[in-house]
Amino acid sequence: MDDSITVSVCMISYNHERFIRQALESVCNQKTTFQFEIIIGDDCSTDNTQNIIKEIAEQYPDLIIPVLRNKNLGATKNSYDIKKRASGKYIAILEGDDYWIDDYKLQKQVDFLEDHPEIYSVAHRNLIVDKDNNVIGKSHEKLELDRYFNKSDALKLQSELFHPSSILHRNFYKDVPQEAEQLEQLKTIGGHSLLIYYLVSKSDIYIFNQAMSAWRYLVENSGSNFQSVAVKHPVYTQFNILKMYCNYRNYFGNTYNFSPIIHQKLMGLCLLLVLRREKDIKAFNFFHKQILPLISFKDLLSIPVNFTKILFRKGLGKHKWKI
């Protein structure tokens, strides 16, 4: 590994021909006083993504390391393989359909971590854009930023604590590869929330108020991103999220209390099974064979309690009973 690299920008792409040029150029345009590298793994795209990556890599041969696959690994394995290749002291993340909007993003974040060696990671606000780059929102709408966030904040905000395009963290893939490998085994659907809980377990995280990246919110019938998959397959998506949080509870132990989140996810999944009545899923068998092995007896008892709370919130609690 090259010790002269300060930041490894780890990128993944799959069928991002509409967006990959903007994503890559937003990284290439970073102005820094240090050396950084871009490692981009394309997961066997079936469109023109790989050709665009090759074209831009030829323009920046000393900056871009393309990993162009001829077999699809899936986003999680693709991302892990790219991060294992990272030489930098720090890692930044960008997916092929998102982009950065501040040419000094890396410099600002590296300066912060260099000035605060006790802090493990730093993030910032991000814009939310549509397929045409129109701004449709921003992160942390009701939160005060330019401050630190702790474990309690991570449990409360979950995946809303920060977007992956905004994070810069110390390179644990190089520093503690055993931990990185253990974390990889916990993933069932992406690794966004896992990264949040891991980083905040190392230290509080500082989040800048300034927006320095744009997350592209897309829901498409043919899309492979999380939002598109969740809309098409809500039951299996929610099941994998529940399974992932059960894995988190086992791994992190007393560092976090994940039980309230697990109870919430469990109740949501049960309601989906009952209300959707999906033809390809037999609700009882799915619950018995897939869900029960994951949860504790206490988790199971939370279902009727939470169901009662939902009924009261929906109006039964306001009913004027006649005696």
WOPE-V806471 format. One record per pair of residues at least 6 apart in sequence whose C-alpha atoms are under 7 Angstrom apart, sorted by the first residue. I is the first residue (numbers start at 1). J is the second residue. Records with the same first field share a line. If there is no record, write none. Layout:
I=J ; J
This chain:
1=87
2=87
3=87 ; 88
4=35
5=35 ; 36 ; 37 ; 87 ; 88 ; 89
6=34 ; 35 ; 36 ; 88 ; 89 ; 90
7=36 ; 37 ; 88 ; 89 ; 90 ; 91 ; 92
8=36 ; 37 ; 38 ; 86 ; 87 ; 88 ; 90 ; 91 ; 92
9=37 ; 38 ; 39 ; 91 ; 92 ; 93
10=38 ; 39 ; 40 ; 82 ; 83 ; 91 ; 92 ; 93 ; 94
11=39 ; 40 ; 41 ; 93 ; 94 ; 95 ; 96
12=40 ; 41 ; 42 ; 79 ; 95 ; 96
13=41 ; 42 ; 43 ; 95 ; 96
14=42 ; 43 ; 44 ; 45
15=45 ; 46 ; 47 ; 49
16=49 ; 96 ; 97
17=47 ; 48 ; 49
19=96 ; 97
20=49 ; 96 ; 97
21=52
22=99
23=96 ; 97 ; 98 ; 99
26=99 ; 100 ; 101
27=100
29=103
30=103 ; 104 ; 106
31=103 ; 104
32=104 ; 107
37=63 ; 64
38=63 ; 64 ; 65
39=64 ; 65 ; 66 ; 82
40=65 ; 66 ; 67
41=66 ; 67 ; 68 ; 78 ; 82
42=50 ; 67 ; 68 ; 69
43=68 ; 69 ; 72 ; 73 ; 74 ; 78
44=68 ; 69 ; 70 ; 71 ; 72
50=68
57=64
76=190
83=173
84=173
88=171
89=170 ; 171
90=168 ; 169 ; 170 ; 171
91=168 ; 169 ; 170 ; 171
92=167 ; 168 ; 169
93=164 ; 165 ; 167
94=164 ; 165
97=216
98=214 ; 215 ; 216
99=213 ; 214
100=212 ; 213 ; 214
101=212 ; 213 ; 214
102=212
105=212
109=122 ; 168
113=119
119=203 ; 204 ; 205
120=169 ; 170 ; 199 ; 202 ; 203
121=168 ; 169 ; 170 ; 199 ; 205
122=167 ; 168 ; 169 ; 205 ; 206 ; 207
123=162 ; 166 ; 167 ; 168 ; 206 ; 207 ; 208
124=166 ; 207 ; 208 ; 209 ; 210 ; 211 ; 212
125=139 ; 140 ; 208 ; 209 ; 210 ; 211 ; 212
126=138 ; 139 ; 166 ; 211 ; 212 ; 213 ; 214 ; 215
127=135 ; 137 ; 138 ; 139 ; 211 ; 213 ; 214 ; 215
128=135 ; 136 ; 137 ; 138 ; 214 ; 215 ; 216 ; 217
129=135 ; 136 ; 137 ; 214 ; 215 ; 216 ; 217
130=136 ; 216 ; 217 ; 218
131=216 ; 218
145=207 ; 208 ; 209
146=206 ; 207 ; 208 ; 209
147=206 ; 207
148=204 ; 205 ; 206 ; 207
149=204 ; 205 ; 206
150=200 ; 204 ; 205
151=200 ; 201
154=161 ; 197
158=193
159=192 ; 193
164=192
165=213
166=213
172=180
173=180
186=244 ; 247 ; 248
187=244
188=240 ; 244
189=240 ; 241
218=227 ; 228
219=227 ; 228
220=228
221=228
230=237
235=269 ; 272 ; 273
238=269
239=269
242=262 ; 265 ; 266
243=294
245=258 ; 262
246=262 ; 294
249=258
263=299 ; 302
267=303 ; 306
273=283
274=283
